[in-house]
């Protein structure tokens, strides 16, 4: 399995009170409700559709070769608009190379290695055509085979940084 190193804006998620966005708080509550004794959500019995508030911002990645590759299994409707052909492809074929892809891979590898929930941000974010944004994301481990992280459920919330706008 690939080694991991936490990115500067990521940390282990231990307390729901530290989150800012409703979507991230919602996924954390969902994880607490559905996790097994190992802290993993059992993917075979989990229905994301039962959490409609998470659907627009959710992504589910398949973990391939112990994290060497990540494949997009599901994109919520907000993300599917941005990446209309993303489902069923390697993450690197969906997201352009650069900081966003590198951070996502590094955070996912940390989730795989530790089998723990990670939060990224809130941190400044910039996308082509958009500046002065804040991003907060939660990365939740899921299992198909006992004791292994086979999928990662992610919710990213993005909002305007009002403190940086004129």
C-alpha positions in Angstrom: 0.0 0.0 0.0 1.3 3.5 -0.7 2.6 5.5 2.1 0.7 8.5 3.3 1.5 12.0 4.5 -1.2 14.4 5.6 -1.6 17.6 3.6 -1.3 20.7 5.7 -5.1 21.4 5.8 -6.1 17.8 6.7 -6.6 16.3 10.1 -8.3 13.3 11.7 -12.0 14.1 12.3 -12.7 13.5 16.0 -15.4 16.0 16.9 -18.4 17.2 14.9 -18.2 20.6 16.6 -15.1 21.5 14.7 -16.9 21.4 11.3 -18.3 24.5 9.6 -20.5 23.3 6.7 -23.9 21.5 7.1 -22.9 19.0 4.4 -19.7 17.9 6.3 -21.6 17.8 9.6 -24.3 15.7 7.9 -21.7 13.2 6.6 -20.1 12.9 10.0 -23.5 12.1 11.6 -24.1 9.6 8.8 -20.8 7.9 9.5 -21.5 7.8 13.3 -24.8 6.2 12.6 -23.5 3.6 10.1 -19.9 2.7 11.2 -19.0 -0.7 12.4 -16.7 -1.5 15.3 -13.7 -0.8 13.1 -15.0 2.7 12.3 -15.8 1.7 8.7 -19.1 2.0 6.9 -20.1 -1.4 5.4 -20.6 -0.5 1.7 -22.8 -3.5 0.9 -25.5 -2.4 3.3 -25.2 1.4 3.0 -27.7 3.4 0.9 -26.6 6.9 0.1 -30.1 7.7 -1.2 -31.3 7.5 2.4 -29.3 10.8 3.0 -30.7 13.2 0.4 -29.0 16.2 1.9 -25.6 14.6 1.1 -26.4 13.5 -2.5 -25.5 16.8 -4.3 -22.0 17.1 -2.8 -21.1 13.4 -2.5 -18.5 11.3 -4.3 -17.8 7.7 -3.8 -14.4 6.4 -4.9 -13.4 2.8 -5.4 -10.0 1.9 -3.9 -8.0 -0.1 -6.5 -4.7 -1.9 -5.7 -4.7 -0.8 -2.1 -4.8 2.9 -3.1 -2.5 2.9 -6.1 -5.6 3.9 -8.1 -8.9 5.5 -7.2 -11.9 5.2 -9.5 -15.1 7.3 -9.5 -18.1 5.1 -8.6 -20.6 8.0 -7.9 -20.8 11.7 -8.4 -23.5 13.8 -6.8 -25.5 16.0 -9.1 -23.4 19.2 -8.4 -20.2 17.3 -9.3 -21.8 15.5 -12.2 -22.5 18.9 -13.8 -18.8 19.8 -13.5 -17.6 16.3 -14.5 -20.4 14.9 -16.7 -18.5 11.8 -17.9 -16.7 11.1 -14.6 -18.4 8.0 -13.3 -16.6 4.8 -14.0 -13.2 6.4 -14.7 -9.9 6.7 -12.8 -9.9 9.9 -10.7 -6.8 11.1 -12.6 -8.8 10.9 -15.8 -11.6 13.0 -14.4 -9.8 15.7 -12.4 -7.0 17.7 -14.1 -3.5 17.2 -12.8 -2.5 19.7 -10.1 -3.0 20.7 -6.5 -6.7 19.5 -6.3 -5.9 16.0 -7.6 -2.7 15.7 -5.6 -4.5 16.7 -2.3 -7.4 14.3 -2.9 -5.1 11.4 -3.6 -2.9 12.1 -0.5 -6.0 12.4 1.7 -7.5 9.2 0.3 -4.3 7.3 0.9 -4.2 8.5 4.5 -7.8 7.3 4.9 -6.8 3.9 3.4 -3.7 3.6 5.6 -5.3 4.6 8.9 -8.9 3.6 8.3 -10.0 6.8 9.9 -12.2 9.7 8.9 -10.3 12.8 7.7 -11.4 16.4 7.3 -9.8 18.8 4.9 -10.2 22.4 5.7 -11.8 24.7 5.9 -9.1 26.1 3.7 -8.8 28.6 0.9 -9.5 27.1 -2.6 -9.2 28.4 -6.1 -10.6 26.8 -9.3 -10.4 28.0 -12.9 -12.7 31.0 -13.1 -13.4 31.1 -9.3 -11.3 32.8 -6.6 -11.8 33.6 -3.0 -13.5 30.3 -2.1 -13.4 28.1 1.0 -13.4 24.3 0.9 -14.2 21.9 3.7 -14.3 18.1 2.9 -14.9 14.9 4.9 -13.4 11.6 3.7 -15.1 8.5 5.2 -13.7 4.9 4.8 -16.1 2.2 3.6 -15.5 -1.5 3.4 -16.6 -4.4 1.3 -14.1 -6.9 2.7 -13.7 -7.0 6.5 -10.9 -4.8 7.7 -10.0 -3.1 4.4 -10.9 0.3 3.0 -12.4 -0.5 -0.4 -14.3 2.7 -1.0 -14.2 6.3 0.2 -17.2 8.4 0.6 -16.5 12.1 0.3 -18.5 15.3 0.8 -16.9 18.6 -0.2 -18.6 21.9 0.7 -17.5 25.0 -1.2 -18.5 28.6 -0.4 -17.5 32.1 -1.1 -14.9 33.6 1.3 -16.7 36.9 2.1 -13.7 38.1 4.1 -11.5 38.2 0.9 -14.0 39.9 -1.4 -14.2 43.6 -2.0 
